[in-house]
Amino acid sequence: MKMILSLIFHPFQFIGRSNLFTKITEFFNKKEWAMYLLTTLLTIVALFFIFIFPNL
């Protein structure tokens, strides 16, 4: 999951917002529940799109 976060926020490093990326990764490293919550939400969204739009 940390790798997915890195891929999502990687463009911000090129823009010059590496401070934002650092804050986000520190937040998820400190709070395990946030990582579980994010993983759960991404799973629910993925399942929603798989079952609502099965032909995509």
KOLNU-17384 format. One line per field, with one value per atom (N, C-alpha, C): x, y, z; chain. Coordinates in steps of 0.05 Angstrom, whole numbers. Atoms other than C-alpha are relative to their C-alpha. Last residue first. Example, Ala and Ser with C-alpha at 12.3 -4.5 7.8 and 13.67 -1.06 7.14 Angstrom:
<recs>
px: (-16,273,-15,18,246,18) .
py: (-24,-21,22,-24,-90,24) .
pz: (-1,143,14,0,156,0) .
c: (A,A,A,A,A,A) .
</recs>
This chain:
<recs>
px: (-22,-292,27,-11,-344,23,-16,-360,14,-9,-382,18,18,-424,7,27,-391,-19,0,-319,-28,-3,-329,0,23,-358,2,22,-305,-25,-7,-250,-22,3,-284,6,28,-292,-5,12,-220,-29,-9,-195,-12,15,-237,8,28,-210,-16,1,-138,-28,-5,-147,-1,23,-178,3,21,-123,-25,-8,-70,-21,5,-106,7,28,-110,-6,6,-35,-29,27,-23,-7,6,49,-26,-19,71,-6,7,8,20,27,19,-7,-4,94,-26,-12,76,6,19,28,12,20,75,-20,-12,132,-20,-4,89,12,26,67,2,8,139,-28,-10,157,-7,16,113,9,-14,164,-15,11,126,14,-11,171,-10,-28,156,13,-3,82,29,-2,86,3,-26,103,2,-11,40,27,21,0,12,7,60,-20,-23,85,-5,-1,16,23,21,14,-2,-10,82,-21,-18,58,11,16,0,17) .
py: (-20,-46,-13,2,-101,19,24,-113,-1,-1,-41,-24,-18,-44,1,11,-106,18,27,-89,-10,-3,-14,-27,-14,-27,2,20,-79,13,19,-28,-21,-14,26,-19,-4,-22,13,26,-44,2,6,28,-27,-17,44,-6,8,-16,17,26,0,-10,-6,72,-25,-14,51,6,20,0,13,17,53,-21,-16,103,-17,1,51,15,25,42,-1,10,114,-24,-3,137,-14,16,111,1,28,137,-19,4,207,-30,1,205,-5,25,186,-2,22,243,-26,-2,295,-24,8,273,0,29,277,-11,12,347,-31,-4,369,-13,24,340,1,3,393,-25,-15,416,-2,-27,398,17,-15,338,29,-4,312,16,-24,323,5,-24,273,26,-4,217,25,-26,225,6,-21,168,28,-4,123,22,-12,132,5,-29,119,14,-13,54,30,-3,34,14,-24,47,5,-24,0,25) .
pz: (5,-372,0,27,-382,-5,4,-308,-27,27,-295,-6,14,-232,-30,2,-203,-15,12,-218,-3,29,-205,-14,11,-136,-31,3,-121,-11,21,-136,-4,26,-94,-23,4,-35,-27,7,-41,-6,27,-43,-9,19,18,-29,0,57,-20,14,39,-3,28,60,-17,10,126,-29,3,139,-11,22,125,-5,25,170,-25,6,226,-26,15,224,-8,-6,244,-17,-28,247,8,-15,179,30,3,145,15,-12,172,-1,-29,156,14,-7,84,30,4,78,7,-21,108,-2,-26,64,22,1,1,26,-2,20,0,-28,32,5,-14,-36,30,-24,-67,15,-22,-118,26,-1,-181,21,23,-191,-1,-5,-121,-23,-16,-133,7,17,-191,17,12,-141,-18,-7,-100,-12,3,-131,4,29,-143,-4,13,-71,-30,-8,-44,-13,14,-84,6,28,-57,-17,0,14,-28,0,0,0) .
c: (A,A,A,A,A,A,A,A,A,A,A,A,A,A,A,A,A,A,A,A,A,A,A,A,A,A,A,A,A,A,A,A,A,A,A,A,A,A,A,A,A,A,A,A,A,A,A,A,A,A,A,A,A,A,A,A,A,A,A,A,A,A,A,A,A,A,A,A,A,A,A,A,A,A,A,A,A,A,A,A,A,A,A,A,A,A,A,A,A,A,A,A,A,A,A,A,A,A,A,A,A,A,A,A,A,A,A,A,A,A,A,A,A,A,A,A,A,A,A,A,A,A,A,A,A,A,A,A,A,A,A,A,A,A,A,A,A,A,A,A,A,A,A,A,A,A,A,A,A,A,A,A,A,A,A,A,A,A,A,A,A,A,A,A,A,A,A,A) .
</recs>
